[in-house]
Amino acid sequence: MPQATVHLLRHGEVHNPDGILYGRLPKFHLSELGQEMARMLADHFRQRAAGGARITYLAASPLDRAQETARPTSEALQLQIHTDERIIEAENYFEGMKVTKAELRRPKHWPRLVNPLRPSWGEPYKQQAARVMAAVQEARLRAIELANGDFGTDGPEAIMVSHQLPIWATRLSAEGKPLWHDPRKRECTLTSITSLVFDDDGALVRVTYSEPAASLLPGAASTPGA
């Protein structure tokens, strides 16, 4: 089978005036800036397709912000959005809270803070990486199938709109690095693209990273996940 690439796209900025950790909560939609980011990403992929890229498959997390980020790209490339539960945001005990230093000092939360390596406050990093990579491998095969022999300039490509922590955990796992980390140091900005490139046998060749909407990032709000 030909070389293929799966792009893990983080969603755009979310309207979250209270600054809570929204996690998997419903009804958290893109802000106006987030919608602009999504349109910029759609233009990015449209230009790549016009230049010979064969982008054949598009999937998104079921959460509103991911679906809304995927929509302009769906329209630009005339691709159906496939909803994939495996690329949803991580589970998090602190979901729905405004996570401040004062909040974390409350004794009732301490049992959830004892093991940051797992982490004890949410879904294990290994579990996140495993479920996302399973979805990535399926997307890779679907992209090849849907290319129908027309593999473009760099092989078939798939786009999956997900969330910061699952993407970052997957990248660390793919690069053979420890999964525990400082959430403030993740290289996974809003609407960034983490691309997993596979060889003909489906083995991972390399991981690349880009920020097509970097010009919109200054001043954007971003609440880290677990």
Secondary structure, 3 states (H helix, E strand, C coil): CCCEEEEEEECCCECCCCCCCCCCCCCCCECHHHHHHHHHHHHHHHHHHHCCCEEEEEEECCCHHHHHHHHHHHHHHCCCEEECHHHCCCCECCCCCCCCHHHHCCHHHHHHHCCCCCCCCECCHHHHHHHHHHHHHHHHHHHHHHHCCCCCCCCEEEEEEECHHHHHHHHHHHCCCCCCCCHHHCCCCCCCEEEEEECCCCCEEEEEEECCCHHHCCCCCCCCCC
